[in-house]
Amino acid sequence: MHHTTDNPADQARSRPALLLAMEPGLAGRLFAEHHRARLTALARTDPRLVAHDLADPSPAVAAALADAEVLLTSWGTAPLTAAVLDRAPRLRAVVHAGGSVKPHVTSACWDRGIAVSSAAAANALPVAEYTLAAILFANKRVLHTAHRYRALRAPHNWHRELAGAGNHRRTVGVIGASRIGRRVIALLRPFDLRVLLHDPYVDEAEAGRLGVTLAPLDDLCATSDVVTVHAPELPATHHLLGARQLGFMPDGATLVNTARGALVDEAALLPELVSGRLNAVLDVTDPPVPAAASPLYDLPNVLLTPHIAGSLGGELHRMADHALDEIERYAGGLPFADPVHPADLGHSA
């Protein structure tokens, strides 16, 4: 860790050498001009040099990697294998301007004692906002009504047709008290909704602090008007929602999935949607892009979006701010505000 001193020369030396590593084109969207200025003030780096291939780096990337004390990563970073780390003998920290670090932080990183930080908390905010909008619209039957109105194009007794709609004292089932799940719970507090939670790692005392009621998964599905998925993708959560759980959901209920497509058994979900018994808001699917002939694109009771709930557009700058705050802490000899611990990765995204 670096520590600041009163000596200007020492302060200059305290700026760690840093290399950007992420998918092509992302750095230009992630960092505005003021971010690049702040980055070069905090670290010795060329913000125009972005590593895309760490296994077979260009001479410029290889030189920067050999000198780097910090990697600033984001989506599309190549896995930091032992062979890559051998090219980076001075590497001490990975600061991730994104959510999960699982795609690129390997066991070799933990074996070498590299400190890791993630902007998962920053990326959780837009996902939770998308989810809140989906829940409120689902209970209000906005998607159904918009399609019906487009077809009718005439006066209609909407109060009669929507007699069961609305958000007053409806039940929302949250699966997973992840960062995003907890943010969704917090955003739901101002509304007159009952919130159930299924999470094997949350006890009654913590549920009380969150203001939710714990429920077994089957019970949550059977009693919720909207079920929203915020669990991590793990072997234990593969097809967490299958035919049994979906079958328990009441007629007209809505499934919201902004987590990972594989958490839902799509083969079991499709008949429920095609029949019109259930509704869905799906920002993720399995496979990630449904086949062109998939009914998900055309069903009037399905809102399908291409994995946009997470940070995009101006929201990327929130992750950049978070990453730069962490680099400032590192350069000042302080621990990360949002460290990633390897022991937590077994039950987190």
C-alpha positions in Angstrom: 0.0 0.0 0.0 1.2 3.5 -0.7 1.2 6.2 2.0 1.2 9.9 1.4 3.9 12.1 2.9 4.6 15.8 3.1 7.5 15.5 0.7 6.4 16.5 -2.8 8.8 14.0 -4.4 7.5 11.2 -2.2 3.9 12.3 -3.1 4.8 12.0 -6.8 6.2 8.5 -6.1 3.0 7.5 -4.3 1.0 7.6 -7.5 0.8 3.9 -8.4 1.4 2.7 -11.9 -1.9 1.7 -13.4 -3.2 -0.1 -16.5 -6.7 -0.1 -17.9 -8.0 -3.5 -19.0 -11.4 -4.0 -20.5 -13.3 -4.7 -23.7 -12.7 -2.5 -26.8 -14.5 0.8 -26.8 -15.7 0.6 -23.2 -13.2 3.0 -21.7 -14.5 5.8 -23.9 -18.0 5.4 -22.6 -16.9 4.7 -19.0 -14.7 7.8 -18.5 -15.6 11.4 -19.3 -12.8 13.9 -19.7 -12.9 14.8 -16.0 -12.5 11.1 -15.1 -9.4 10.9 -17.2 -8.0 14.0 -15.7 -8.6 12.6 -12.2 -7.2 9.3 -13.1 -3.9 10.7 -14.3 -3.7 12.8 -11.2 -4.1 9.7 -9.0 -2.0 7.3 -10.9 0.8 7.0 -13.4 -1.0 5.8 -16.5 -1.8 6.4 -20.1 -5.6 6.5 -20.2 -5.5 6.0 -23.9 -3.8 2.6 -23.5 -6.4 -0.1 -22.8 -5.4 -3.7 -22.6 -7.8 -6.0 -24.5 -5.6 -9.1 -24.7 -3.5 -9.8 -21.6 -2.5 -13.3 -22.7 -0.8 -12.1 -25.8 -0.2 -8.4 -25.2 1.2 -5.8 -27.6 4.6 -4.5 -26.7 3.1 -1.3 -25.2 0.6 -3.3 -23.1 3.3 -5.8 -22.0 5.5 -3.0 -20.8 2.7 -1.3 -18.9 1.6 -4.6 -17.4 5.1 -5.4 -16.2 5.1 -2.0 -14.3 1.5 -2.0 -13.1 0.7 -2.0 -9.5 -3.0 -1.5 -10.1 -5.3 -2.9 -12.9 -8.5 -0.9 -13.5 -10.8 -3.4 -15.0 -14.4 -3.5 -16.3 -16.6 -5.7 -18.5 -14.7 -7.9 -20.9 -11.4 -8.0 -19.0 -9.5 -11.1 -19.9 -9.0 -13.7 -17.1 -6.1 -12.9 -14.8 -4.5 -16.3 -15.0 -1.2 -17.3 -13.4 0.5 -16.8 -16.8 -0.9 -13.3 -17.1 0.1 -12.5 -13.5 3.6 -13.7 -14.2 3.8 -10.8 -16.7 2.7 -8.4 -13.9 5.1 -9.1 -11.0 4.3 -5.7 -9.3 0.6 -6.1 -9.4 -1.0 -5.5 -5.9 -4.6 -4.5 -6.6 -7.5 -4.9 -9.1 -10.1 -2.2 -9.1 -13.2 -3.3 -11.0 -15.5 -0.7 -12.5 -18.3 -3.2 -12.9 -20.3 -5.8 -10.9 -19.1 -9.4 -10.5 -15.4 -10.0 -10.6 -15.8 -13.7 -11.2 -15.2 -13.6 -15.0 -11.6 -12.3 -14.6 -10.4 -12.6 -11.0 -9.0 -16.1 -10.8 -7.7 -18.2 -7.9 -4.2 -17.1 -8.9 -5.1 -13.6 -7.9 -6.1 -14.7 -4.4 -3.1 -17.0 -4.1 -0.8 -13.9 -4.7 -2.6 -11.8 -2.2 -3.9 -9.2 -4.7 -6.5 -6.9 -3.2 -9.7 -6.6 -5.2 -12.4 -4.0 -5.2 -15.7 -4.0 -7.1 -18.2 -1.3 -8.1 -21.1 -3.8 -7.6 -22.8 -1.4 -5.2 -22.8 1.3 -7.9 -24.0 -1.1 -10.6 -26.8 -2.3 -8.3 -28.6 1.0 -8.3 -29.9 1.1 -12.0 -30.8 -2.6 -11.8 -32.9 -1.9 -8.7 -34.5 1.1 -10.3 -35.5 -1.0 -13.4 -36.9 -3.6 -11.1 -38.9 -1.0 -9.1 -40.4 0.3 -12.3 -41.2 -3.3 -13.5 -43.0 -4.1 -10.2 -45.1 -1.0 -10.1 -46.0 -1.3 -13.8 -46.8 -5.0 -13.4 -49.3 -4.5 -10.6 -50.9 -1.6 -12.5 -51.1 -4.0 -15.6 -49.6 -1.3 -17.7 -48.2 -3.7 -20.4 -51.6 -5.5 -20.8 -53.5 -2.2 -20.9 -51.2 -0.7 -23.5 -51.6 -3.6 -25.8 -55.4 -3.7 -25.3 -55.7 0.0 -26.0 -53.6 -0.2 -29.1 -56.0 -3.0 -30.4 -59.3 -1.3 -29.3 -58.6 2.3 -30.3 -62.0 3.2 -28.8 -63.7 4.2 -25.5 -63.7 1.3 -23.0 -64.7 0.6 -19.4 -61.1 0.3 -18.1 -62.2 0.4 -14.5 -64.2 -2.7 -14.9 -61.5 -4.5 -16.9 -58.7 -3.5 -14.4 -60.8 -4.0 -11.2 -58.1 -6.2 -9.8 -55.1 -4.0 -10.7 -53.1 -1.5 -8.7 -50.3 -1.5 -6.1 -52.4 -1.1 -3.0 -51.5 -3.9 -0.5 -50.1 -6.2 -3.1 -47.4 -8.8 -2.3 -43.9 -8.7 -3.8 -41.7 -11.7 -3.4 -37.9 -10.9 -3.5 -35.6 -13.9 -4.2 -32.1 -13.1 -2.9 -31.0 -10.4 -0.5 -28.1 -9.5 -2.7 -26.9 -5.9 -3.1 -29.5 -5.5 -5.8 -32.2 -7.4 -3.8 -31.6 -5.2 -0.7 -31.7 -2.0 -2.8 -35.0 -3.2 -4.3 -36.4 -3.8 -0.8 -35.3 -0.3 0.2 -36.9 1.3 -2.9 -40.2 -0.6 -2.2 -40.5 0.9 1.4 -42.5 4.0 0.5 -45.2 2.0 -1.2 -48.1 0.2 0.4 -46.8 -3.2 -0.5 -46.1 -6.4 1.5 -42.6 -7.7 0.8 -41.6 -11.4 1.2 -38.0 -12.5 1.0 -36.4 -15.9 0.3 -32.7 -16.1 1.1 -31.1 -19.0 3.0 -28.4 -16.6 4.4 -30.9 -14.2 6.1 -32.3 -14.9 9.6 -35.4 -13.5 11.2 -33.6 -10.7 13.0 -32.0 -9.4 9.8 -35.4 -9.8 7.9 -36.9 -7.6 10.7 -34.2 -4.9 10.1 -34.9 -5.1 6.4 -38.7 -4.8 7.0 -39.5 -8.0 5.1 -41.1 -11.4 6.0 -39.0 -14.5 5.3 -40.8 -17.2 3.3 -39.9 -20.6 1.8 -39.5 -20.4 -1.9 -42.7 -22.3 -2.7 -44.7 -20.2 -0.3 -43.3 -17.0 -1.7 -44.2 -18.0 -5.3 -47.7 -19.1 -4.2 -48.6 -15.8 -2.4 -46.8 -13.1 -4.5 -48.4 -10.9 -7.2 -44.9 -10.2 -8.5 -41.8 -12.4 -8.0 -38.5 -10.7 -8.7 -35.2 -12.6 -8.9 -31.9 -11.3 -7.4 -30.0 -14.4 -6.6 -26.5 -15.1 -7.9 -25.8 -17.6 -10.6 -24.3 -20.7 -8.8 -24.7 -24.4 -9.2 -27.2 -24.4 -6.4 -29.3 -21.7 -8.1 -29.5 -23.3 -11.6 -33.2 -23.4 -12.5 -34.1 -22.2 -9.0 -37.5 -21.4 -10.5 -38.7 -24.5 -12.3 -42.1 -26.0 -13.2 -43.0 -26.5 -9.6 -42.3 -23.0 -8.4 -43.9 -21.4 -11.5 -46.9 -23.6 -11.1 -47.4 -22.2 -7.6 -47.6 -18.6 -8.9 -51.1 -17.3 -9.0 -52.9 -16.7 -12.3 -52.0 -13.3 -13.6 -48.8 -13.0 -11.5 -45.6 -11.5 -13.0 -42.1 -12.8 -12.9 -39.3 -10.2 -13.1 -35.8 -11.5 -13.8 -32.9 -9.0 -13.9 -30.4 -11.5 -12.5 -29.3 -14.4 -14.8 -31.3 -16.3 -17.3 -30.2 -19.7 -16.0 -32.0 -19.1 -12.7 -35.3 -19.7 -14.4 -36.1 -22.9 -16.3 -37.2 -21.3 -19.5 -38.6 -24.6 -20.9 -41.0 -24.5 -17.9 -41.7 -20.8 -18.1 -42.6 -20.6 -21.8 -45.8 -22.6 -21.6 -47.0 -20.5 -18.7 -46.4 -17.3 -20.8 -47.8 -18.7 -24.1 -51.0 -19.7 -22.3 -51.2 -16.2 -20.8 -51.5 -17.5 -17.3 -48.3 -15.7 -16.1 -46.7 -12.4 -17.2 -42.9 -11.7 -17.3 -40.5 -8.9 -17.4 -37.2 -10.4 -18.6 -34.0 -8.5 -18.9 -32.0 -11.8 -19.0 -32.7 -15.1 -20.7 -31.1 -18.4 -21.3 -29.5 -18.3 -23.9 -28.7 -14.6 -23.4 -30.2 -13.8 -26.8 -33.3 -15.9 -27.5 -33.6 -17.6 -30.9 -35.2 -15.5 -33.6 -38.3 -17.7 -33.5 -38.7 -17.5 -29.7 -42.2 -16.5 -28.7 -40.7 -14.2 -26.0 -40.3 -11.5 -28.7 -43.9 -11.3 -29.6 -46.0 -12.3 -26.6 -48.1 -9.4 -25.4 -47.7 -10.4 -21.7 -43.9 -10.3 -21.9 -41.6 -7.3 -21.7 -38.3 -8.5 -23.1 -35.2 -6.2 -22.9 -31.6 -7.0 -23.9 -29.8 -7.0 -20.5 -30.1 -3.2 -20.1 -31.1 -3.1 -16.4 -27.5 -2.6 -15.3 -25.4 0.5 -15.9 -25.5 2.0 -19.4 -25.1 5.5 -20.9 -24.6 8.1 -18.2 -24.9 5.4 -15.4 -21.5 4.1 -16.4 -20.0 7.3 -14.9 -21.2 6.2 -11.5 -19.0 3.1 -11.7 -16.1 5.2 -12.9 -16.5 7.5 -9.9 -16.6 4.5 -7.6 -13.4 3.0 -9.1 -11.5 6.3 -8.9 -12.6 6.7 -5.3 -11.1 3.3 -4.6 -7.9 4.2 -6.5 -7.6 7.3 -4.4 -8.0 5.3 -1.2 -5.4 2.8 -2.4 -2.9 5.6 -3.3 -3.5 7.1 0.2 -2.7 3.9 2.0 -6.3 3.2 3.0 -8.3 0.0 2.6 -10.9 -0.3 -0.1 -14.4 0.8 0.8 -15.9 -2.1 -1.2 -13.4 -5.0 -1.1 -14.1 -8.4 -2.6 -13.4 -11.3 -0.3 -12.8 -14.7 -1.9 -14.8 -16.4 0.9 -17.9 -14.5 -0.2 -17.8 -15.6 -3.8 -19.3 -19.0 -3.1 -22.7 -17.4 -2.4 -22.5 -14.1 -4.3 -22.5 -12.9 -7.9 
